[in-house]
Amino acid sequence: MLARDISQAVGNTPLVGLPNLSPPGYELYLKLEGHNPTGSVKDRVARYLIEAAEREGLLGPGSQVLEPTSGNTGIALAAICAPRGYKLTCVMPENTSAERRDLLALYGVDLVFSPANEGSNGAVRVAQEMADGDPCVYMPFQYGNPANPQAHYDTTGPEIIRDLPDVAAVVAGLGTGGTLTGVGWRLKEHDPAVKIFAAEPEYGDLVYGLRNIDEGFVPPVLDTSVLDGRVKVDSLKALVATRDLAAREGIFAGVSTGAAVSVARRVCTPRRLPEGSKIVVISPDGGWKYLSTGAYAPGDVAEIAERIQNTLWA
Amino acid sequence: MVKRRSIRKESEAVAIEVRVPTVLRKHTGGENKISGVGTSLRELLDDLDARNPGLRGALISEDGQLHRFINVYVNDEDVRFLGGVETELQEGDQVSILPAVAGG
């Protein structure tokens, strides 16, 4: 595969069977988005966000880009912006992994931290305040930009249909909702019977430290009408499935992949999906950026889950 | 829509445990877990509100539906994809309330 530059190397990720973790009568397949250039599904989104802005004349040489992110989108934007000469600033919650901070610094990104107890919502709030006061800055805003689900409608969805035309269901984590929305639109066009399930991360109390309910946030790009179910997954269930992926399937994935696999196994019941169904699970990233959290260290999995429950993994 | 098993006499009281997020503990005297009775989510919230004033109002909007920034889960399943506030409950069900947060 020859690519003119890094942005042309995005997508066409492997879809890998999980013979040992598939419940009897069902076939699970994992789409390894960690195989994208910066190691996450966000490479697809970053490329679409930046190319859409360029088409609209919103970006040019020396432009400044500002984005709230829990990490992956920032790293992906950095790789797209660097060769084009755009200066990137990311607002990130302080309770994200050290690897994410180091990678952003390596790319020359200016980092602004938002309070841990406001989670990703806090990063959104701070970035919006910064952008409001500065007309020279362009904020792609993945949470509200239609280019985000469009990336998945145009690329992720067709890749799944190409590799597995008889797919019965897709399971993915809920962050911005861009993956589920774009893939959901595309797959339900392909076959209206396809079911779309969301895996919602459930963190420790710290991450939900809002002062009032109105500080909650539902990303405008999330189209809940494509969803057939939404299941929350705590750190322990996510971590157990993540470790099973390594031990039984040889796949080293991030914690949110484990969360999605856990939900996929749960929905494999005749009540929800006929026996024989093929289910695609989106793995948003590999495990590399979470090593420092201790998620993969030896020890009691319940104790480790407790330690990482306030670290953002989606 | 997922159908839930429902073999139960009418108005039979069942005890349900509810996990409450930090932001709503001002209504529960600081408790992170409370319990109440009800055969549906609506009945449970009515029962809880009697002892935890303001809790129902924080969860339910004026239109009678769940607040936009609140997600309620019964046994890990979002009730918006079950029966909403009319979702049926059974003894031993686990109810969790979480504020809507994003990732990315």
Interface residues (C-beta under 8 A of the other chain):
Chain A: K42 T69 S70 N72 T73 G119 S120 N121 V124 Q142 Y143 G173 L174 G175 T176 G178 A198 E200 P201 E202 Y203 D205 V207 Y208 G209 L210 R211 N212 I213 D214 E215 G216 F217 V218 P219 T224 L227 D228 G229 R230 V231 K232 V233 S256 R266 R271 R272 L312 A314
Chain B: V2 K3 P21 T22 V23 L24 N32 A58 H67 R68 F69 I70 N71 Y73 D76 E77 D78 R80 F81 S96 L98 P99 A100 V101 A102 G103 G104
